[in-house]
Each structure stands twice: as C-alpha cells, then as structure tokens.
Amino acid sequence: MESDPRDDLAIIERAEAAPYVSYPATPRWMYPAFALWVGAYTAAYALLEVHALLFLAVVVGLLGAIILALRWMHRWHGALPLPGRGTPPAEITRVYRQYFAGIAVLVVAVVVLGLTAGIAVASVAGVLLSYPGLLAFDRAYHRAAAAVRERLA
C-alpha cells in the first residue's frame, strides 16, 4: 500500500514548522530585562568620553550577557528558531522582517537622540521603545504561529 505524496509532503511541512510554532511561552521577565539591557548598552556610550578601555569592558560584558541569555533560551526552548537560520514558514518570515525593520527604527531613533539630546535621553528612549516593541513582536509571532498551525492542521 503506497502513501499519497501529498500526505508525505504535509508531514514534512509540519515537521519543518514545528520548532517555529511549538514552544514554551517566553518568560515575562525577559521583556523588561532585554529593554534594560538596551538602555544599559546605550548608556555605555557615555563611557567613551571617560575611558575607552572601560567602555570596551562594559560593552563586552553586555554582549557576553546577551549571548548567555540567548544560549539559555536555546537550551530552555530545545529547538529555538533564530532569524536567519533554517526555513521558517512564510507567516513567521513576515514577522521576522517586521522585527528587523523595528530594530532598525529603534537604532536610528536612539542614535539620533544620542547625538541631539544626549546619551541619557537616548538610553531612556531605548528602554521605553524596545519594551513595547518586544511585546508587539511577541504578539505578532504568536498570531503567525497560530496561523501556521491552523494552515497545517
């Protein structure tokens, strides 16, 4: 008895989509923690005027912290999908594109504020803009994942 190739393709597509649509909820503390990280990273630029080596040490420490956080999330999730890796479903790809566009807008806004209003204002803006941006990304991602699950059901 032969199987229908369309059924086999549907099984493969569901398996490929699984890491993108089957995952534990992001811990609620991650959003404010990342927003504070953005603020701290921005604030670190004030150290450039004080001591370049101190600035470098703080930035390396902050980058190390975000790398550790991503590694923890990867272990916690089990198969954490990362933008730019793998082949996400089209619905998820759209959300990733919006996410990166949002990051670009955030970076431009923070840099412009840093140059015009100062590092302190830019740092606060980084926190206040990244937090709702992350929440919006999370909601959009969950809607896209639900759409994928419905399409593949």
Protein Blocks (a to p, Z undefined) as FASTA:
>chain_A
ZZdfklmmmmmmmmmmmmmmgccdddfklmmmmmmmmmmmmmmmmmmmmommlmmmmmmm
mmmmmmmmmmmmmmmnopaccehiajddfklmmmmmmmmmmmmmmmmmmmmmmmmnojkl
mmmmmmmmmmmmmmmmmmmmmmmmmmmmmmmZZ
